[in-house]
Amino acid sequence: MPTGMWWFIGAACGQLLLAVALLRTRSKESEGARPDDVPPPQALALLRGGRRAAVTVALVALHQRGAVAAGRKHTIRANGGPGRTRDPVQLGVHGALHRAFALRDLALRPEARRAVDALRRELRGAGLLQPPARWWAARALLGCVPLTVAAGAYATGATGTGLAGALAAGALPVLLATVVLLRLPPSTRAARRLLAGLRDRYPLPAHRREVTDGRLVQLYVALYGDPALALFLPHFSRDGGLLDRPGEADRNRPPQDRGPIPGSGSG
């Protein structure tokens, strides 16, 4: 392997380490975060699964009050007013339902986007989401790692055995950068600890009859996503297109759990 290749491999490793350092460094916002504060279900869903998850939990809360229902062809439609709520995300999602929308389209409607973006800013200020500049800088550095290794192989004119050795030596930083990039969450370590702690405190029950509080249903959906939707709201989730895997509702619906949905007049 050409000697000059080591400079490029060293640069690639430096990019990888700098990206990790950016993601691990505490920001000024996170220093003021209070770990004992538990965000509302929509916020927890946003930390776990992003915009779609936050809108899904808002729809669950609205459905529990009869404000939304499943429409035709796996869509969601308004079913009256939003009810007695001041939650900005729920109001934004309900306000976006001028007609029936699929969940993917509903999450991108201006009213829903503004509400979720405002919630995102609050979580960023609480130190639970990465500052966008830092997050994108880390992504850019990780993306440059394989490019740096490839540029080194080209610039040093490595061929044959030398090229194989250069690529083998650069494989480790490239592999690590790829793994980190694929698993790169916008949430901070504080947010991941918060979610893990809440999952330990609130494990998903085996049967939906164990939960009689509609607010807890929202919490379970925020923490677990599809499995909780399929357990507590199988009909609404399946017919409204809320599930990433539509068959989940039928597979996870035990016969003994076909009673009323907690916090809702219908499933």
Beta strands, then each sheet from edge to edge (+ up, - down):
strand 1: 68-70
strand 2: 76-78
sheet 1: 1+ 2-
end
